[in-house]
């Protein structure tokens, strides 16, 4: 039996209701949307799959203020599977508190239950390349990272790092981190440094780029050139090992030249 017009209205309302309940923080009402044994697939964000409404609620609470303040769902397409289930594809726009936005695709399986249609499976996939095109490779991501540093743009940094990225400093000083874990920690630390150290990068000079056995990992010999409020013009040589996934940095090993960096800031090693 084909889906009725009312079935399609009910399924559309179900998909739309997700944004209203989530944005309002009404996570305890997840049973209005999801089956008790729902699978919520977030592999594309490096977060694996969540199983059951309790796990989804806990994950949202753990994310806290990093959750979007607005989920806007569009382009709903419903394809019947059988009398009791259908596939629903839709697009989501997430707006964060700082004004940044991202686009995702929701791929759902909805199931007819005695209390109405519910989502039994959802996969969320981020859209990162225009026109279905190729995602940026490590050289392109390197240039985006450099431009974010030159422009001192926190928004661009957030776009260039994966949610679960790591930024490591094999050479460091006592009291300074050797590893930053996760996009938020990385961006917060870097942007705080822009304010505290008052260094302004103006351009980068590439000395050499080396490919590796991994096509998504490159080794970069480079110099950052700029000005310091304290010491004037500076040149910071360093070596970077950059790994990307889906057009974003997943791991950056930043071999900082410590004497050059401290000299630019007018400090002793």
SEDOLO-43651 format. One line per 2 residues: their letters; for each residue y, x, z of C-alpha. Coordinates in steps of 0.05 Angstrom, whole numbers, m for minus. Each point is the difference from the previous one (the first is absolute). Layout:
! residues N
a) Y:X:Z; ...
***
This chain:
! residues 269
xx) 0:0:0; 68:27:m19
xx) 54:13:51; 43:m61:9
xx) 76:0:m3; m1:m9:76
xx) m46:60:8; 50:43:m39
xx) 58:m26:42; m38:14:65
xx) m19:71:m22; 71:15:m22
xx) 26:m24:67; m52:43:35
xx) 23:63:m35; 74:m16:12
xx) m11:m15:73; m22:71:14
xx) 71:27:m6; 30:m54:43
xx) m49:10:58; 0:76:m3
xx) 76:8:m4; 8:m49:59
xx) m49:41:42; m46:m60:6
xx) m62:44:m5; m41:m44:47
xx) 1:m52:m56; m39:45:m47
xx) m58:m50:3; 43:m47:m42
xx) m5:51:m57; m63:41:9
xx) m73:m11:12; m25:29:67
xx) m40:53:m37; 54:18:m50
xx) 3:70:m31; 70:29:m9
xx) m6:61:m46; 56:51:10
xx) m36:60:m31; 58:12:m48
xx) 44:16:60; m52:45:33
xx) m14:m51:54; m70:m22:m19
xx) m23:m72:7; 14:m47:59
xx) m51:m52:19; 17:m64:36
xx) 66:m32:20; 3:38:67
xx) m1:68:m36; 54:m21:m48
xx) 45:m25:57; m10:66:38
xx) 17:42:m61; 64:m40:m12
xx) 21:8:73; m15:74:m2
xx) 44:8:m62; 57:m32:39
xx) 69:9:m30; m30:34:m61
xx) m23:m69:m24; 41:m31:m56
xx) 51:m50:25; m12:m42:m62
xx) m64:m14:m40; 17:m35:m66
xx) m60:m24:m41; 6:m16:m74
xx) m41:m6:m65; m59:m38:29
xx) m59:m7:m48; m62:m39:21
xx) m68:8:m34; m58:m42:22
xx) m65:36:19; m42:m61:19
xx) 8:m66:37; 13:35:66
xx) 40:62:m19; 54:27:m45
xx) 34:66:m15; 75:2:11
xx) 45:56:m25; 72:5:22
xx) 56:50:7; 36:17:65
xx) 68:30:12; 9:30:70
xx) 70:11:27; 8:47:59
xx) 54:m1:53; 34:61:m31
xx) 6:m36:m67; m55:37:m37
xx) m49:m41:m39; m70:7:m29
xx) m44:m39:m47; m74:m16:9
xx) m54:m41:m33; m42:m47:42
xx) m70:m13:m26; m31:m56:42
xx) m64:m40:4; 13:m68:29
xx) m55:m45:27; m3:m75:10
xx) m16:m17:72; m3:m65:39
xx) 71:13:25; 27:19:m68
xx) 7:61:m45; 0:68:36
xx) 5:73:m23; m67:34:11
xx) 17:66:m35; 66:34:m16
xx) 13:67:m33; 71:27:1
xx) 18:51:m53; 68:34:m6
xx) 36:1:m66; 26:71:m12
xx) 5:8:m75; 41:m40:m50
xx) m32:m37:m59; m70:16:25
xx) 14:72:m16; m25:65:27
xx) 18:17:71; 42:61:13
xx) m37:65:4; 14:57:50
xx) 55:32:m43; 38:m65:m6
xx) m9:m15:74; 26:70:16
xx) 63:m15:m38; 9:m67:35
xx) m9:35:67; 53:52:m19
xx) 49:m53:m22; m10:m38:66
xx) 16:64:38; 61:16:m42
xx) 27:m70:7; m22:m4:74
xx) m29:m69:m15; m46:m28:53
xx) m18:m58:m47; m23:48:m55
xx) m41:40:51; m35:m63:22
xx) m18:m15:m72; m27:69:m14
xx) m46:6:61; m64:m41:8
xx) m6:m42:63; m53:47:28
xx) 30:65:m25; 1:65:39
xx) 53:55:m4; m23:66:29
xx) 37:64:19; m49:58:3
xx) 58:45:20; 42:m29:57
xx) 37:17:64; m16:m18:73
xx) 25:m70:14; m3:m22:m73
xx) m57:m41:m29; m55:31:m41
xx) m21:m68:m29; 32:m68:m10
xx) m46:m59:m10; 18:m64:m36
xx) 59:m19:m44; 45:m24:58
xx) m8:63:41; 12:45:m61
xx) 62:m37:m24; 30:m6:70
xx) m9:74:14; 28:23:m67
xx) 61:m46:2; 15:21:72
xx) 0:72:m25; 51:m16:m53
xx) 48:m23:54; m15:54:52
xx) m2:62:m45; 54:m21:m49
xx) m32:34:m59; 14:m28:m69
xx) m50:14:m55; 34:4:m68
xx) m58:20:m46; m69:30:m3
xx) m22:61:m39; m74:m2:m22
xx) m31:70:0; m70:m22:m19
xx) m46:m61:2; m75:12:5
xx) m53:m52:m17; m62:m5:44
xx) m70:m28:m8; 28:m67:23
xx) 45:m30:m55; 41:m35:54
xx) 15:65:39; 49:54:m21
xx) 27:63:33; 74:10:m8
xx) 40:64:10; 73:m20:5
xx) 69:12:30; 46:m53:28
xx) 74:17:m11; 56:m32:38
xx) 56:7:51; 1:1:75
xx) 58:m23:42; m13:59:45
xx) m16:58:m47; 22:m21:m70
xx) m45:8:m61; m74:10:12
xx) m65:11:m38; m64:m24:34
xx) m64:26:m33; m64:m37:16
xx) m69:m18:m26; m25:m71:m3
xx) m70:m27:m10; 8:m72:m23
xx) m53:m53:m7; 14:m70:m27
xx) m39:m65:m6; 23:m60:m39
xx) 67:32:m14; 17:16:73
xx) m6:62:44; m62:m3:44
xx) 3:72:26; 54:52:m3
xx) m10:69:29; 69:31:7
xx) m1:75:10; 71:9:25
xx) 32:69:0; 20:m2:73
xx) 49:60:1; 37:m29:m61
xx) 3:m70:30; 25:22:68
xx) 52:46:m33; 26:m59:m41
xx) 9:m40:64; 35:59:34
xx) m55:10:50; m44:58:21
x) m75:m3:m12
***
